[in-house]
Structures are given as C-alpha cells and as structure tokens.
Amino acid sequence: MEKIGYRTLVLRYELSRLPPEVVSRIPELLLVQEEFRQWVSLWLRDPKKTPRPAENPLKYFVMEFLHAGALKWLVGVKKSGVEVQKAKMPLFFSAQLRLSNERDVSRGVFVDLTEKLIRIRRWSGRRGNTIVLPISEGAVRWILERVSEGGRLVLTAVWVGRSRRRRTAKLYVALVFRREVAAMQPKRLLVVDLNALHNGLVWAVVEGERMLKKGVLRPDISKVLHLQKIASRLDKLCAKEDRACSEAVAVKSRIWRLLKTWEEKAVKELILTARKQKAAIVVDVPNDNSVRELKEGSYASKKKIFLNFGRLRRRLKEAAAWHGIPYYEKRLYSTLCPKCGGKMKELPSRRVRCICGFEAYRDEVPVFWATKLYPQLISFSSPFQQRGETLHI
C-alpha cells in the first residue's frame, strides 16, 4: 500500500535585506495577493456562481490553486507556524527544479540549484518582472536530501507577510515536495511523551509488555536559560539605548535557532529509531487547554519557552508521513496508575507512586500505559494508516 508524504521548506527573506529591484516590486505583488484573496473568498462562499478570471496573472493563480488542491496545503502551513491569514493569501505557482542541466520549461517558479537561485515568474501581467532570490547552502542541502529520498517539487507558494517573532515584513517562498512511499507494517511501537522540553522528550520502543529501548532527548537547557537572561537584560535597556533593542532581537533569534536545530536533530533521531525498529509512532500530547493555562498562569516565566513544543510535534508528524511511518496521537496518562488505574502521589524529582506499589518517573508512565494498551494500539485499521489521524481508544 502506497502513502503520500509532503515536506515543505519555507524560505524567509527580510524585505530590508533584499535588492532594490526586488523591493520595488513588492507593492504590485501585494496588490495581486489582495485580488486573489478576494476571488478565493467569493469562491469559498459559492464555487458554482464564482466565475474564473479571464486575464492573467489572476487566471494563472486560480488555475494553480484549484489544480493543486491548495486548501489542504494552506491548513498544513498554518499549523506549521506560518501565519498565512496575515499574508491574506499565498500565490500558488507551478514549479520546476533544476539539479544539473535540465531544460527550463517556463514554470511559474524555477528553482535552479546550479546557480543557487529562485526565479519567480508569472506573478505580474507584465513581461520582464521576474523576481530573483538566492538560496542558502542549508536550503540546498535540504532540497537535495528530499530529492535523494525520492521527493519531487510539485508546488510553490509565495506571499508577503510579517514575522510573528520580530514583526518585520518578509517575503515567503514555500517549496512543497511530494513523495510516494510504501506504508510501513509496524511490528512495534515507538512511544513518545511530548512534554515541557526542559523535562526531556522521553521515548521508548515497546513490543507487547516488553520495553526494548528507551531514551531522553533534551535541548541545551542551560544555554537557552543563559541567553534568555541576556535578552531580558537587553529588553530593559531598550528604552534607553537603541543598540540594546537590536541586540535583544539578535539574542532571541539565536534562542529560536538553537531550539529549531535541536528539534530537527530530535525528529531525525526518532524517525531513524522508528524505521530501524519497524515501529509505529504513538505520541502522548498534553491537553491544549492545560498548556495554555500553564503559559498564562504562574509557571516560571523563564521556562515558558520550553512549553512551545507544537513545532516539534508538527515536524515529527510530517516526517513520519514522508517515510510511511504510521503516526498516532493518543492521550496517555502520567498521574494514573497503569496497573490499577488509581490516582498516584507525586514524589520529589518528578517520581510518582501508587498505593498498589507501582512507582516510576512521571514522564515514563505513558510508556507503561502503552504496554497495557498495546493490542489496541498496534491493531491499526487501514483508514488510520492512510490519513494519519488521531486514534481514539
């Protein structure tokens, strides 16, 4: 049975750092975005009565939007942390990837790895309005890795929006790769307890009632906390010194990159383990309302950054689909005893104990629940394997 996996690389370009010839075209690009947004809004209300535009470039974007089934992609991108709504509506392009000397077939976006450039075309009704952007070495490596895994570039989306972290205007280019892969028939489970990251990402491979392997993944907590102190000090100086404001932004960006790099490494390690062990991934995800209460409540302010594990969750789900690994989210318990079901008492050092005699680290309790529910968890039906939906038991 084949599964379809998608991976999206979102490239961000700060307008203040782009060449003048590119910046001068942004107002027209925004105007096209707004016209396209208005058409999509009408189409969503009544597809049958909304006529298709007769003139390019709007005609071209509508065709690509409908052809690519872009609404599904929009939902995925919004969940990946890119604020599409503030960008009004991305413009969708057909795309071509040049790896060596392939002939240019005049697609809307031409990704040329030989020159490390992206050429955005067909966005304007006028000729000669191509937008040329550089591709970083890291992006080139990412693209080549996806191609080596059998992925191909199938869609590109372009929009102008604002960064949620720095509130600066940026030009976004999203490259969407698609891959068909044989769905794994799992023999085991890789159970992941997704919790506040400073407590560690606890994982274990289980088969029946046996725990075959286990581990804990943690970011560099001391370094993150140290950088947060520096950023906090600079924020206090910001009202007096303009230099401190820019330095604070730079330190916060460094924290973001540090966590992003760790997330990528953690996801790679989990995917590699799942593939080697032929294990479906079962993720214990905390209740969204509980996490929101912690963020808004008296939780230590310096540790609130470690509650932002949504991006890690999305990365893991996307990577699992890309490799044909069944992925399920199941609320497992950490304070109820997996032996008798009773409420456990919390001890120092994040340990819990039940009156029945069971005792373990709190973050390992979901793994014991997975061994108890193993027959149900391993007996996935094919619809769930195809859609990768949340499994309710």
Secondary structure as UniProt FT lines:
FT   STRAND          2..14
FT   HELIX           15..17
FT   HELIX           20..23
FT   TURN            24..25
FT   HELIX           26..45
FT   HELIX           47..49
FT   TURN            56..57
FT   HELIX           58..68
FT   HELIX           70..79
FT   TURN            80..81
FT   HELIX           85..87
FT   STRAND          91..93
FT   STRAND          95..98
FT   STRAND          109..112
FT   TURN            113..116
FT   STRAND          117..120
FT   TURN            127..128
FT   STRAND          131..134
FT   HELIX           137..148
FT   TURN            149..150
FT   STRAND          152..162
FT   TURN            164..166
FT   STRAND          169..182
FT   STRAND          188..193
FT   HELIX           197..199
FT   STRAND          201..207
FT   TURN            208..209
FT   STRAND          210..217
FT   HELIX           221..237
FT   TURN            238..240
FT   HELIX           242..277
FT   STRAND          279..284
FT   HELIX           288..296
FT   TURN            297..298
FT   HELIX           301..307
FT   HELIX           310..322
FT   TURN            323..324
FT   STRAND          327..329
FT   TURN            338..340
FT   STRAND          345..347
FT   HELIX           348..350
FT   STRAND          351..353
FT   TURN            355..356
FT   STRAND          359..361
FT   HELIX           362..364
FT   HELIX           365..372
FT   HELIX           374..378
FT   HELIX           382..387
//
